[in-house]
Amino acid sequence: MKSIFLEIKELNKKFGPINALKNVSLNISQGEVICIIGPSGCGKSTLLRAINWLTPPDSGMVKLEGKIIGSENGKLSIEQSKLLNDFRARMGMVFQQFNVWPHLNVLENVIKAQIVVAKRSREVAEPKAIKILSDVGLKDKIDEWPDNLSGGQKQRLAIARSLAMDPVLMLLDEPTSALDPELVGEVLSVLRNLVNEGMTMLIVTHELGFASKFGDRIVFMDGGEIIEEGAPNIILKSPKTDRLKLFLEKLDITSLKEKH
Amino acid sequence: MKFDISYTFDAIPRLLEGAFITIQVAILGFTLSVLLATIITIARTSLRSKILNFIIAFYISFIRGTPILVQIFLIYYVLPVFGLNLGPFTAGILAITLNSAAFVTEILRGGLASVPVGQFEAAKSLGISGFALWRKIILPQTFITSIPPLVNEFTMVLKATALLSLITVVELMRVSQQIYSANYHPVEVLSGTFIIYFLMCFVVSRSSAFLEKRLKVKRA
């Protein structure tokens, strides 16, 4: 049994009357790839955002390597917010809408946090950025402006920007949902490389193909709760609950419709 | 009385000296107002204090709802009553700054609204926070989109400095008055003044197109 790398314990979050997270607990070992699936509004994005406190949970806690991220009561002291920045720098986050910085060119996008947060010198940060950009296939775009990139290139840039901080964990919030179908492949192949390098990842995704091939575990959420979790071949082939069955049926129907 | 252009030419060297003061007052006042407006914008967005936001809203509606001339007089004549005796130059700069900052704050509000929330979140998720988040990520984007209205506001400031002649700041308008009250040729002298004001504003508003083009070319 591997030790717990990321521990999520009884997270709760309410938006008004809606339970976005209801007693969500999850233990993740180092190198594990967790794919989170579920209908829209089920709390899967909120879960990712609660882990790095972009959305502070109302209660519950998250521990990375045994240390509490943020606090246990949803509030932060000054000391805790400083620590939070260190945690965030070690957990890369990739967004559905890329959120690359349009006022900085491709290279500067990948350098900025290295200098501002990791306090690296430009002499260290720049070669590192170039190396990572070539790893994600953007070497010939380093002087380009983000506005001139395709969606797939923007998302690869966003991934590179996170990787430059040497994250120990990646949080990916529907990384391919905003992409044209023909651009999904290039982003998935970058993610595949990350899986092969042993990166610990939590991915909110609708790409069941990717999830079943590269996910160590699939977590199905609905109504802010984890309904089912387990190995992909078990979860996807023989769902135990009606809610998951219904969800998978709906996905199948939509993918069939897309084929015709 | 016929128009004698030699009076215009004779006045030009002194008018240009006045124009130099006008430019100084405008640049100083506008720079301070942008600084103040930036601080107000950051405070308003990140502190989310109800009292502070009320004070800011009150300040903005007060400035926008009263004539700038009254504001200038208020600072120049009323502050000394409370023991704060500023010279005309300082009082003038202060009035221009406080007036323009209200408008610049509104301009920056618009610019900031065009920066998606995701830009903040991406920076935070990498550990960038506090002032660095504003300085490196948010403000550059806010200012780029705000260039045209900011340049427009600067021309407003440049023109408003003429009102400072009424509190004896010796800028272009005041110099012009001094010259024609000595030579009794207001038409000729004011024509020269008119043209200098126009040229200054023309150059400034052209710079907007130049700045926009430069920054757009860089990004597109």
Boltz contact constraints between the chains, C-beta under 6 A:
constraints:
  - contact:
      token1: [A, 52]
      token2: [B, 125]
      max_distance: 6.0
  - contact:
      token1: [A, 54]
      token2: [B, 121]
      max_distance: 6.0
  - contact:
      token1: [A, 85]
      token2: [B, 127]
      max_distance: 6.0
  - contact:
      token1: [A, 85]
      token2: [B, 129]
      max_distance: 6.0
  - contact:
      token1: [A, 88]
      token2: [B, 125]
      max_distance: 6.0
  - contact:
      token1: [A, 88]
      token2: [B, 127]
      max_distance: 6.0
  - contact:
      token1: [A, 89]
      token2: [B, 127]
      max_distance: 6.0
  - contact:
      token1: [A, 93]
      token2: [B, 125]
      max_distance: 6.0
  - contact:
      token1: [A, 95]
      token2: [B, 118]
      max_distance: 6.0
  - contact:
      token1: [A, 97]
      token2: [B, 118]
      max_distance: 6.0
  - contact:
      token1: [A, 99]
      token2: [B, 118]
      max_distance: 6.0
  - contact:
      token1: [A, 99]
      token2: [B, 122]
      max_distance: 6.0
  - contact:
      token1: [A, 103]
      token2: [B, 140]
      max_distance: 6.0
  - contact:
      token1: [A, 103]
      token2: [B, 141]
      max_distance: 6.0
  - contact:
      token1: [A, 113]
      token2: [B, 126]
      max_distance: 6.0
  - contact:
      token1: [A, 113]
      token2: [B, 128]
      max_distance: 6.0
  - contact:
      token1: [A, 116]
      token2: [B, 128]
      max_distance: 6.0
  - contact:
      token1: [A, 116]
      token2: [B, 132]
      max_distance: 6.0
  - contact:
      token1: [A, 116]
      token2: [B, 136]
      max_distance: 6.0
  - contact:
      token1: [A, 117]
      token2: [B, 127]
      max_distance: 6.0
  - contact:
      token1: [A, 117]
      token2: [B, 128]
      max_distance: 6.0
  - contact:
      token1: [A, 145]
      token2: [B, 219]
      max_distance: 6.0
  - contact:
      token1: [A, 147]
      token2: [B, 219]
      max_distance: 6.0
